[in-house]
Amino acid sequence: MKSAKYNFRRKENKEKTVYKLVMYPREGSGIKGAYNNSKGNRVVVIYGYYNKLDYGLQMLRNMVQRHREKLNLAMIYAKPNLNPNQTDFSEIIEKFTN
């Protein structure tokens, strides 16, 4: 699983992203790429792209389903109107809890 810092190596990918998956793994889950956010929670962030088959919305959903037993919480955010020119991910599309 790639974390956010590896997902944005190319500048064009950063400009095309419209989805953001934030996963909160359980302790001892073995999920790599997790880091502590500003609130002190361990998180994994993966970005999704609008018209990319490998990292679109369905891929993010599949990733949550695959790792569901290892997660406390997962949320998929989107930019307003799926516009890649927006700066923030303000809309919550889906929320998965265990």
Backbone torsions as a table, in degrees:
resi	resn	phi	psi	omega
1	MET	NA	129.7	-179.8
2	LYS	-92.5	137.9	176.9
3	SER	-90.0	178.8	-173.2
4	ALA	-62.9	-36.0	-176.1
5	LYS	-66.5	-28.5	176.7
6	TYR	-84.1	-23.3	-176.1
7	ASN	-75.1	-18.0	-175.4
8	PHE	-115.5	33.5	-179.6
9	ARG	-66.8	-34.4	179.8
10	ARG	-98.4	135.7	-177.5
11	LYS	-64.0	-35.6	-178.1
12	GLU	-65.6	-32.0	177.0
13	ASN	-66.5	-38.7	179.0
14	LYS	-64.4	-33.6	-178.7
15	GLU	-78.7	-18.1	-177.9
16	LYS	-99.0	-5.9	-175.0
17	THR	-71.3	139.7	177.2
18	VAL	-131.8	-13.0	179.5
19	TYR	-120.3	150.9	176.3
20	LYS	-138.6	123.1	177.0
21	LEU	-101.4	124.0	177.0
22	VAL	-116.0	118.4	-179.4
23	MET	-115.4	137.9	177.3
24	TYR	-108.9	96.6	-176.4
25	PRO	-74.9	152.6	175.7
26	ARG	-74.2	158.8	176.1
27	GLU	-64.0	135.8	179.1
28	GLY	73.8	16.8	-178.3
29	SER	-74.7	-23.3	179.8
30	GLY	82.9	9.0	178.2
31	ILE	-78.2	121.3	-179.2
32	LYS	-87.9	161.7	179.0
33	GLY	90.4	1.4	179.9
34	ALA	-79.3	146.7	175.4
35	TYR	-140.4	167.1	179.3
36	ASN	-90.0	130.0	178.4
37	ASN	-84.7	-172.7	-176.4
38	SER	-66.3	-21.6	178.1
39	LYS	-90.6	-0.5	178.8
40	GLY	88.0	6.4	178.3
41	ASN	-87.7	145.2	174.0
42	ARG	-78.7	125.7	-178.5
43	VAL	-135.0	155.4	170.0
44	VAL	-124.4	127.7	-178.9
45	VAL	-117.2	128.3	177.0
46	ILE	-131.2	135.9	-177.5
47	TYR	-100.1	147.6	178.6
48	GLY	-121.7	156.0	-174.5
49	TYR	-117.5	152.5	-172.0
50	TYR	-67.7	-51.5	-174.9
51	ASN	-113.9	31.3	179.4
52	LYS	-108.2	124.1	-176.7
53	LEU	-66.2	-34.7	-174.9
54	ASP	-81.4	-28.1	179.9
55	TYR	-132.7	54.6	175.2
56	GLY	-98.8	-167.7	-178.0
57	LEU	-63.2	-41.9	-179.0
58	GLN	-64.9	-35.8	177.2
59	MET	-64.5	-39.4	178.3
60	LEU	-66.2	-41.2	176.8
61	ARG	-61.9	-43.4	179.0
62	ASN	-62.0	-37.9	-180.0
63	MET	-65.2	-39.0	177.1
64	VAL	-66.2	-44.5	-179.7
65	GLN	-63.4	-37.8	-179.2
66	ARG	-66.2	-36.1	-176.2
67	HIS	-108.6	19.0	-172.4
68	ARG	-57.3	-39.5	-177.9
69	GLU	-72.3	-14.2	179.9
70	LYS	-96.5	-1.6	-173.1
71	LEU	-113.6	144.3	169.7
72	ASN	-85.0	-40.1	-174.8
73	LEU	-156.3	145.2	173.7
74	ALA	-144.1	139.5	179.7
75	MET	-136.3	139.8	175.2
76	ILE	-109.2	120.8	177.9
77	TYR	-103.6	159.1	175.6
78	ALA	-137.8	155.9	173.6
79	LYS	-78.1	151.9	-179.8
80	PRO	-56.0	129.2	179.9
81	ASN	58.1	22.1	-177.9
82	LEU	52.6	39.3	-178.2
83	ASN	-95.2	113.3	-178.3
84	PRO	-67.3	-12.5	178.8
85	ASN	-80.3	-11.8	176.0
86	GLN	-72.9	156.4	-176.7
87	THR	-98.2	-27.0	-173.8
88	ASP	-114.9	154.4	175.5
89	PHE	-99.5	94.4	-170.9
90	SER	-105.4	-15.7	-177.7
91	GLU	-100.3	128.8	174.8
92	ILE	-90.5	118.0	180.0
93	ILE	-85.6	-50.3	-178.1
94	GLU	-141.3	150.3	178.1
95	LYS	-132.7	127.5	-179.7
96	PHE	-116.5	127.3	178.6
97	THR	-126.2	156.3	175.2
98	ASN	-121.1	NA	NA
